[in-house]
Amino acid sequence: MPSPDAEARRAWIATLAKAPPARLAELMPELPPHDVLRSPEIGAVMVRGRTGGTGAAFNLGEMTVTRCSVRLPAGPVGHAWVQGRDKAHARRAAVIDALMQTDAAQDLTARVIAPLQAEAAAHRAARAEKAAGTKVEFFTMVRGEDK
Amino acid sequence: MYVAVKGGERAIDNAHGWLAEERRGDRAVPELTIPQIREQMKLAVNRVMAEGSLYDPDLAALAIKQARGDLIEAVFLIRAYRTTLPRLAGSRPVDTAAMAVDRRISATFKDLPGGQVLGPTFDYTHRLLDFALMAEGEPPTPVPSPQGGGEAPGAEAEGGTGLDAPPSPLVGEGWGGGAPHMPHVTGFLNRDGLIEAAQPSDATPPDLTREPMELPADRALRLQALARGDEGFVLGLAYSTQRGYGRTHAFVGELRIGRVAVEVDIPELGFAVEIGEIELTECETVNQFKGSKTEPPQFTRGYGLVMGQSERKAIAMSLVDRALRWQELGEDFTGAPAQDAEFVLMHCDNIQATGFLEHIKLPHYVDFQAELELVRRLRAEAQTMQEAAE
């Protein structure tokens, strides 16, 4: 089980990975100096499902993924694994992951992470609302024997 | 004798040049962009991703453009690209109970918890050509809706995201992601023991992209092959079971389409993180089963899971999955194609199939020369025998 710190890091890494790359670049256009430990690398992750939704695992198919690792001059190391083939996205996410382990965390949370989370939630809610609009409301017709 | 043949280079170069020209078509018509294909030919993109077995909408759109809309050729391009990618990891099994659903219907329970959600479906359309779509640039006429959320797509452009509508009972009840909120219909039957249980297991499943498929193939391998199998082939097989060739009496217990998070254990972090979100279609069938020596009469299950929005394929996959389970359930083998794992699994891959099928159009001059000589010799022999008989 990840520690509370790891839990918070898990959340921001997921937010950065799922962010639309263009939006992330808009929120964080300039990256501070950093060393690249692992240059952005494009690869595949095999996505697994479960038989019957809950049973044994099986291989459904792959998805493209880009990963990257960086280190800030002060020491913190950031990692990113993001869906797709956008190397700039992976690098930006890795740098922000590293910065989130420094004093910049509070500012970055307010400036980058929170807006991304709010936008993702709004997008999801809008879609759920559309789905809700297509929910069938059954009603029973008056039946002959009820007269 | 091996005869090297040269001399086709110029013809091939010219053929490819002409192909590029034909791909572009009439230059008076604007060229298609990848985002246009990705957004407006989404179901074709989905099919290429599912059968190409690689989730990447941009690449699938590119493949469709390059292949001039030939979807099997596009799948071929994706499969070829896929082999160039290093495999970085395997994901944790996706949790379809936590799916943010666009569509979720059941043909067995009218009042399932969470409700019947139709989503953006072709069902109940009249299948009449909509000439309004030919009126370029004209927005579609909004359809008046009796309740929020059902208005025409045009409304969104004016900033009406539907967020101001009264909260639906569905919102916040499992649409936010995370914990499982949208339990599977089969779970309700399972509580009463009326349906076979699907035992969870995290054992690493076999992977036909790594090891050549061997028969008998276990269910995990069969599901992988079907998930990337040709939609038309799987559809035809599923239909054959409905017509009586390995009948399984299937009901669609549940069909759902939506997005799930993909979670991967990252070694450098030491824990699992969500790296993205993919759209999936899941179908679970509920099938009759009259019981066996060890099992009481109960319902059994077929399962279909496909990348993207592709319910025809997901339903077909679940029917074929169930038909292939005859042996484990102690049912009779009736000789039906859909029950024959070798027949199904060795022929469902359209890239293998088209590769072998189309290779016969390539030069076989030497093979054919041998056949020609054989036929001539046989004819000569037959003539000699006939003359001798006369």
Interface residues (C-beta under 8 A of the other chain):
Chain A: P2 A6 R9 R10 I13 A14 A17 K18 E41 I42 G43 A44 V45 M46 V47 R48 G49 R50 T51 G52 G53 T54 G55 A56 A57 F58 N59 L60 G61 E62 M63 T64 V65 R67 S69 H79 W81 V82 Q83 G84 R85 A121 A122 R124 A125 A126 R127 A128 E129 K130 A131 A132 G133 T134 K135 V136 F138
Chain B: M49 A50 S53 L54 Y55 D56 D58 L59 R82 L85 P86 R87 L88 A89 G90 S91 R92 P93 V94 T96 A97 A100 V101 D102 R103 K110 D111 G115 Q116 V117 L118 G119 P120 T121 S145 Q147 G148 G149 G150 E151 E156 T161 G162 L163 A165 S168 P169 L170 V171 W175 G176 G177 H184 T186 G187 A198 Q199 P200 S201 D202 A203 T204 P205 P206 D207 L208 T209 R219 A220 L221 L223 Q224 A227 R228 A261 V262 V264 I266 E268 L269 G270 F271 A272 V273 E274 I275 G276 E277 I278 L280 E282 E284 R301 Y303 L305 M307
